[in-house]
């Protein structure tokens, strides 16, 4: 099955935030599912990082590449 992750759900997943339900985590890690992320999510995350809502280690582009 294909899932288009919301930006916030993606962030909760990669940051191991408990706000994301176990069911959602299970769907994301299931190898039979295709997880998609909108290009707009890159923009949204960049804004959140630039205003200090989230801190990421190192370069934004490198960090995103490793998360996907």
PyMOL commands that set and color helices and strands:
alter all, ss='L'
color gray80, all
select helices_A, chain A and resi 7-14+22-29+39-50+60-67
alter helices_A, ss='H'
color red, helices_A
select strands_A, chain A and resi 2-5+34-37
alter strands_A, ss='S'
color yellow, strands_A
deselect
rebuild
show_as cartoon
